Amino acid sequence: VGHVLWVATDAGRVVRWHLGSGDEQEIVIDKGRNDVIFKLHVDPSGYHLIIGGNQGDNWYLPVARSLKPKLMTLAKGARIESVCWDKEGSDDTSTGNILVGTSRGGIFKACIIDSKERLWRQLFELKDSVQPFCGLQCEHFPPTGKNPSESSRRIFVMAATPFRYYEFIGGPTHDALFQQYTTAPAFIELPGDLDYSELHFFRKGGGRASSFCWLTGPGIYSGSFSFGSQNAGDSIIFDYKLVPYLAPSAPLGILATEFHWFVLFFDRLQVISQLTEALAWEYVFQSRHIYGDMRGMVSDPATGRVWVYADYMVNEVIVTGEDHDVWRCYLERGQFDAALQHCRDLTQREKVLCAQADHYFSERQSELAASVYAKTKRSFEE
């Protein structure tokens, strides 16, 4: 997060690597056991780190104050699959109220203040199917009215297993939200043979989440969000679609940027256009005898930097000029207003306006065509 990269090793250690200075600090999690670490969960601010263990033990690292791991006694026995951090209520001493998804289909509410566990309470559990909650994300609805009160606050929580995703809507607290769901809410199911999954929200410039992508066996399942007057039992998802993978095997991980999906396979990294669903870029890993097997991919929510990692290698993927052809993609789809918004020079703008005017003219909308032609170097008579 920021200028620090956290790396877990199979020797029961976590390495804190400062990208600016190159300094490294090794933190011993468990001296007596190897392969003890399952997953690392870092909050967006970089103040807190939860180390999920393989064997029922979990640790908390108060990064802002100490690099000494604290055993999470209240969470003992839980295998932590996912963490949804508190963006509003956390600071350098407190995690705020966070949601934790476990391998047994449970969602817990947790809070750590001054390195002490203050809360670990189960809010929800899958009854009909014991599947891990591999992905857990939340977002707040926009406030309504001139003077919105705390009691009117509504929350959206999305939880994903390898085969299903669930939507939870309610508020004003996490407790009140999940109390509405005595049974599991409606779900979308995509059967497959994977025992893992990922769920990611996309937020532009740190704003409210606008879309999501979900790693499934059949492909990338994505959709957009529309926050309105929905209540428990409703859905906020629209424009959803399933995009098959462009490789014969299932991916190890996925990520979403504004216009692309990053898809990591065991032997290659692909970047897929969200607008055309076509391959935009591909890198084939050819030195596996040196760096070992690919393991996963992560992004920094604060900077947008993307990293892929293998047994013996961590590499950054540099993203530049992601939107350079977006105007053309929108133009080919006939979305002229969106194309104009993404033009980078007058030449591109001229092409879009001419195509828009020609479209109106072919549809016998002469007045509209004339008004757009007037913005170009062409005349209506042409």
Rosetta blueprint (number, residue, H / E / L):
1 V L
2 G L
3 H L
4 V E
5 L E
6 W E
7 V E
8 A E
9 T L
10 D L
11 A L
12 G L
13 R E
14 V E
15 V E
16 R E
17 W E
18 H E
19 L L
20 G L
21 S L
22 G L
23 D L
24 E E
25 Q E
26 E E
27 I E
28 V E
29 I L
30 D L
31 K L
32 G L
33 R L
34 N L
35 D L
36 V L
37 I E
38 F E
39 K E
40 L E
41 H E
42 V E
43 D L
44 P L
45 S L
46 G L
47 Y L
48 H E
49 L E
50 I E
51 I E
52 G E
53 G E
54 N L
55 Q L
56 G L
57 D L
58 N E
59 W E
60 Y E
61 L E
62 P E
63 V L
64 A L
65 R L
66 S L
67 L L
68 K L
69 P L
70 K E
71 L E
72 M L
73 T L
74 L L
75 A L
76 K L
77 G L
78 A L
79 R L
80 I E
81 E E
82 S E
83 V E
84 C E
85 W L
86 D L
87 K L
88 E L
89 G L
90 S L
91 D L
92 D L
93 T L
94 S E
95 T L
96 G L
97 N L
98 I E
99 L E
100 V E
101 G E
102 T E
103 S L
104 R L
105 G L
106 G E
107 I E
108 F E
109 K E
110 A E
111 C E
112 I E
113 I E
114 D L
115 S L
116 K E
117 E E
118 R E
119 L E
120 W E
121 R E
122 Q E
123 L E
124 F E
125 E E
126 L L
127 K L
128 D L
129 S L
130 V L
131 Q L
132 P L
133 F L
134 C L
135 G E
136 L E
137 Q E
138 C E
139 E E
140 H E
141 F L
142 P L
143 P L
144 T L
145 G L
146 K L
147 N L
148 P L
149 S L
150 E H
151 S H
152 S H
153 R L
154 R L
155 I E
156 F E
157 V E
158 M E
159 A E
160 A E
161 T L
162 P L
163 F L
164 R E
165 Y E
166 Y E
167 E E
168 F E
169 I E
170 G E
171 G L
172 P L
173 T L
174 H H
175 D H
176 A H
177 L H
178 F H
179 Q H
180 Q L
181 Y L
182 T L
183 T L
184 A L
185 P L
186 A L
187 F E
188 I E
189 E E
190 L L
191 P L
192 G L
193 D L
194 L L
195 D L
196 Y L
197 S L
198 E L
199 L E
200 H E
201 F E
202 F E
203 R L
204 K H
205 G H
206 G H
207 G L
208 R L
209 A L
210 S L
211 S E
212 F E
213 C E
214 W E
215 L E
216 T L
217 G L
218 P L
219 G E
220 I E
221 Y E
222 S E
223 G E
224 S E
225 F E
226 S L
227 F L
228 G L
229 S L
230 Q L
231 N L
232 A L
233 G L
234 D L
235 S L
236 I L
237 I E
238 F E
239 D E
240 Y E
241 K E
242 L E
243 V E
244 P E
245 Y L
246 L L
247 A L
248 P L
249 S L
250 A L
251 P L
252 L L
253 G E
254 I E
255 L E
256 A E
257 T L
258 E L
259 F L
260 H E
261 W E
262 F E
263 V E
264 L E
265 F L
266 F L
267 D L
268 R E
269 L E
270 Q E
271 V E
272 I E
273 S E
274 Q L
275 L L
276 T L
277 E L
278 A L
279 L E
280 A E
281 W E
282 E E
283 Y E
284 V E
285 F L
286 Q L
287 S L
288 R H
289 H H
290 I H
291 Y H
292 G L
293 D L
294 M E
295 R E
296 G E
297 M E
298 V E
299 S E
300 D L
301 P L
302 A L
303 T L
304 G L
305 R L
306 V E
307 W E
308 V E
309 Y E
310 A E
311 D L
312 Y L
313 M L
314 V E
315 N E
316 E E
317 V E
318 I L
319 V L
320 T L
321 G L
322 E L
323 D L
324 H L
325 D L
326 V H
327 W H
328 R H
329 C H
330 Y H
331 L H
332 E H
333 R L
334 G L
335 Q L
336 F H
337 D H
338 A H
339 A H
340 L H
341 Q H
342 H L
343 C L
344 R L
345 D L
346 L H
347 T H
348 Q H
349 R H
350 E H
351 K H
352 V H
353 L H
354 C H
355 A H
356 Q H
357 A H
358 D H
359 H H
360 Y H
361 F H
362 S H
363 E L
364 R L
365 Q L
366 S H
367 E H
368 L H
369 A H
370 A H
371 S H
372 V H
373 Y H
374 A L
375 K L
376 T L
377 K L
378 R L
379 S L
380 F L
381 E L
382 E L
